[in-house]
Each structure stands twice: as structure tokens, then as C-alpha cells.
Amino acid sequence: MYALTKTLGVLMLAALLVAFGSALAMWSETIRINTYIHTGEVRVAFGGWQTNDNGPDPQCGEKFNNDEGKDVAHVIVTPERYDDQNNTIKLNVTIVNAYPGYCVTVKFNVTNIGTIPVKLLRPHISEDLNKTALCVSLRIPKDTQIHPNENSTYYLTIGVKQAAEELTTYSFEVQLTFAQWNEVPSSAGR
């Protein structure tokens, strides 16, 4: 029995040596992938603006007219805030010497200065807008998606109503929030 155990032990040791030897003699090669992910950027800015008040004062609707071609009021559009790369991110629209019937439209471009397509997520006109004195509308493009280095045109129309008071200053703010295109529902921005 001892001889049988000794023989089995020697055979098992030999089998282990053969298996170990085979493992050492096996050829192999390992490949690897180094991965770097650089994320993009969502950035928009105002790319230009102009108004329709370039001479005789524009008027609201059919009730008011400026057949005499008077140039009484005027609108001033200036940059109010810049980002860290000197892009205009806030405009100031000031109407001087306004009166009932005066109606100006500010046409402005929103430019995608980022690297990812964007869409308008939410337009917002501040709650402090005096709707009794002013009529304000924002015309938004049908498709608000803007690709990098492209722009889209918006129109802000401000009309002074008959209920506006003399020597009074009215103010409000318009905000346009943009987000990456694939996270904006198709119904957003309207």
C-alpha cells in the first residue's frame, strides 16, 4: 500500500510539473486601450442687434399713426454684461421719450459660441412687467436649435399703451435659457 501511495504521489507531482511547465510555455499577448474624454461646452451670446426705429417713430397697430414722420422717441440698445471672453451675454434696451402708440422692435441674434448644439429651453419675461402700460411680445424662431458657430434671430417688440403714465419709468427683464439640444423637449421654448 505504501508503494502504491508513493507511486500515486510521484504521478501527481509529475502531472503538476507538466501542467505548470505547460502554463509557463504558453504564448500570450495583452492589449490595452487608453481612453480620454473631452467634454464640450454649452455657450451662447448675443451676436448682433438692431431696431426698427431708424427715423420716423414706429407705431402700434392701426389706432396710432405717424403720417407726419415725427422722430420723437428713440431706443438705445447697449451691452450690459460680458462673459470672461468678452462676449455680450446681457443687453440693455432703453426707450427714451416714449409715448402711447410708440412701438419698437429689437431684432437680435443669439450665437452658439460653444461646441455643442443648443435649443431654447425656456423664455421668460419678468413678473414686474406692467401689462397695463406696456405690450411686450417675443417672437421665437420655429426651430430654436443652433449649431456651433451659427446663430438664430429673435424679435422683441415693445409697445406703449394708452394707460402708460407720463414721466414714469417702466422696466422688465427677458431671459432666454438655452440647453444642449438632446435634453430639450420638442415643446420647450414655446
C-alpha positions as a printed NumPy array, in Angstrom:
array([[  0.   ,   0.   ,   0.   ],
       [  2.871,   2.302,   0.853],
       [  4.358,   1.666,  -2.588],
       [  1.01 ,   2.455,  -4.24 ],
       [  0.696,   5.724,  -2.291],
       [  4.276,   6.594,  -3.137],
       [  3.64 ,   5.881,  -6.83 ],
       [  0.437,   7.956,  -6.844],
       [  2.263,  10.821,  -5.118],
       [  5.033,  10.715,  -7.703],
       [  2.47 ,  10.623, -10.565],
       [  0.559,  13.572,  -9.125],
       [  3.769,  15.529,  -8.699],
       [  4.711,  14.735, -12.295],
       [  1.25 ,  15.825, -13.509],
       [  1.598,  19.127, -11.631],
       [  5.034,  19.73 , -13.086],
       [  3.718,  19.03 , -16.613],
       [  0.749,  21.388, -16.09 ],
       [  2.965,  24.095, -14.577],
       [  5.51 ,  23.668, -17.332],
       [  2.778,  23.991, -19.988],
       [  1.495,  27.161, -18.385],
       [  4.948,  28.697, -18.445],
       [  5.496,  27.716, -22.035],
       [  2.118,  29.17 , -23.262],
       [  2.475,  32.222, -25.511],
       [  0.289,  35.268, -24.741],
       [ -0.148,  38.938, -25.586],
       [ -2.081,  41.693, -23.8  ],
       [ -3.544,  44.781, -25.463],
       [ -4.903,  47.88 , -23.728],
       [ -6.985,  50.927, -24.584],
       [ -6.193,  54.331, -23.107],
       [ -9.378,  56.418, -23.117],
       [ -9.603,  60.213, -22.869],
       [-12.946,  62.008, -22.953],
       [-13.007,  65.751, -23.507],
       [-16.45 ,  67.207, -22.825],
       [-17.929,  70.016, -24.872],
       [-19.398,  73.317, -23.794],
       [-22.837,  74.953, -23.92 ],
       [-22.336,  78.684, -24.503],
       [-24.421,  81.346, -26.18 ],
       [-24.061,  85.089, -26.58 ],
       [-25.676,  87.969, -28.399],
       [-24.201,  88.16 , -31.873],
       [-25.703,  91.438, -33.019],
       [-28.819,  93.564, -32.726],
       [-30.722,  96.368, -34.39 ],
       [-34.05 ,  98.146, -34.048],
       [-36.769,  99.256, -36.44 ],
       [-36.599, 102.839, -35.098],
       [-34.218, 104.335, -37.648],
       [-36.125, 107.504, -38.463],
       [-39.829, 108.265, -38.031],
       [-41.195, 106.599, -34.893],
       [-42.794, 103.183, -35.473],
       [-46.371, 102.975, -34.218],
       [-48.584, 100.28 , -32.657],
       [-51.324,  98.907, -34.881],
       [-53.905, 100.846, -36.839],
       [-55.114, 103.013, -33.959],
       [-51.925, 105.093, -33.991],
       [-50.168, 106.657, -36.964],
       [-47.146, 108.772, -37.667],
       [-48.121, 110.143, -41.057],
       [-46.124, 113.307, -40.283],
       [-42.939, 111.245, -39.89 ],
       [-42.074, 112.564, -36.44 ],
       [-38.962, 111.203, -34.695],
       [-39.837, 111.825, -31.041],
       [-38.797, 108.705, -29.137],
       [-35.753, 106.553, -29.62 ],
       [-34.382, 103.266, -28.403],
       [-30.836, 102.574, -27.264],
       [-29.509,  99.005, -27.19 ],
       [-26.171,  98.527, -25.444],
       [-24.249,  95.602, -23.997],
       [-24.686,  95.443, -20.223],
       [-22.692,  92.349, -19.267],
       [-19.883,  90.336, -20.834],
       [-18.566,  86.848, -20.137],
       [-14.909,  86.075, -19.409],
       [-14.122,  86.095, -23.152],
       [-15.769,  89.48 , -23.761],
       [-18.906,  88.059, -25.411],
       [-22.114,  90.009, -24.788],
       [-24.399,  87.98 , -22.507],
       [-26.807,  90.723, -21.401],
       [-28.288,  93.617, -23.343],
       [-29.813,  96.806, -22.017],
       [-32.733,  98.21 , -24.007],
       [-33.647, 101.784, -23.064],
       [-36.501, 103.676, -24.686],
       [-36.271, 107.433, -24.273],
       [-39.203, 109.862, -24.529],
       [-41.77 , 107.108, -25.118],
       [-45.449, 107.884, -25.528],
       [-48.694, 105.918, -26.119],
       [-48.625, 104.371, -29.565],
       [-44.836, 104.12 , -29.833],
       [-43.885, 100.57 , -30.753],
       [-40.33 ,  99.412, -31.313],
       [-38.927,  96.019, -32.319],
       [-35.442,  94.936, -31.324],
       [-34.074,  92.261, -33.626],
       [-31.211,  90.304, -32.084],
       [-29.149,  87.258, -32.899],
       [-28.267,  84.539, -30.426],
       [-24.986,  82.905, -31.426],
       [-23.822,  79.478, -30.315],
       [-20.225,  80.116, -29.234],
       [-19.942,  76.685, -27.611],
       [-19.147,  73.293, -29.09 ],
       [-22.496,  71.524, -28.634],
       [-25.78 ,  72.263, -30.469],
       [-28.272,  74.104, -28.231],
       [-32.01 ,  74.704, -28.153],
       [-34.112,  77.252, -26.34 ],
       [-35.248,  75.603, -23.116],
       [-37.207,  78.446, -21.623],
       [-38.007,  82.061, -22.494],
       [-39.089,  84.202, -19.565],
       [-40.356,  87.773, -19.255],
       [-40.106,  89.014, -15.672],
       [-43.17 ,  89.263, -13.484],
       [-42.658,  93.004, -12.92 ],
       [-43.763,  93.79 , -16.473],
       [-46.555,  96.366, -16.26 ],
       [-49.06 ,  94.877, -18.705],
       [-51.381,  97.837, -18.259],
       [-48.776, 100.255, -19.64 ],
       [-46.782,  98.042, -21.99 ],
       [-47.454,  95.418, -24.609],
       [-44.462,  93.09 , -24.923],
       [-44.002,  90.126, -27.225],
       [-41.087,  87.875, -28.02 ],
       [-41.066,  86.206, -31.421],
       [-39.132,  82.959, -31.299],
       [-37.941,  81.042, -34.37 ],
       [-39.874,  77.893, -35.212],
       [-36.739,  75.796, -34.792],
       [-34.628,  77.069, -31.893],
       [-31.72 ,  74.685, -32.424],
       [-28.434,  76.493, -33.023],
       [-25.327,  74.613, -34.104],
       [-21.838,  75.771, -33.047],
       [-20.741,  78.975, -34.793],
       [-24.27 ,  79.6  , -36.09 ],
       [-26.984,  81.966, -34.896],
       [-30.729,  82.369, -34.713],
       [-32.808,  85.553, -34.882],
       [-35.334,  86.672, -32.244],
       [-37.608,  89.729, -32.164],
       [-38.601,  91.617, -29.002],
       [-41.462,  94.064, -29.619],
       [-42.331,  96.702, -27.009],
       [-45.414,  98.866, -27.401],
       [-46.501, 101.695, -25.12 ],
       [-50.223, 101.561, -24.298],
       [-52.63 , 104.434, -23.696],
       [-52.609, 103.658, -19.938],
       [-48.905, 104.471, -19.606],
       [-48.285, 107.392, -17.262],
       [-46.265, 110.487, -18.086],
       [-42.758, 110.846, -16.626],
       [-42.703, 107.224, -15.47 ],
       [-40.008, 104.597, -15.892],
       [-41.11 , 101.056, -16.669],
       [-38.724,  98.129, -16.603],
       [-38.734,  94.374, -17.062],
       [-36.27 ,  91.636, -17.959],
       [-36.307,  89.   , -20.678],
       [-34.37 ,  85.771, -20.082],
       [-33.579,  83.142, -22.681],
       [-32.272,  79.878, -21.231],
       [-30.562,  77.505, -23.664],
       [-29.56 ,  73.885, -23.054],
       [-27.922,  71.088, -25.015],
       [-30.206,  70.02 , -27.844],
       [-30.822,  66.435, -26.712],
       [-32.265,  67.427, -23.346],
       [-34.816,  69.967, -24.555],
       [-38.312,  68.569, -25.194],
       [-39.712,  69.45 , -28.608],
       [-42.453,  71.514, -26.922],
       [-39.966,  73.691, -24.985],
       [-39.351,  77.317, -25.838],
       [-42.89 ,  77.96 , -26.988]])
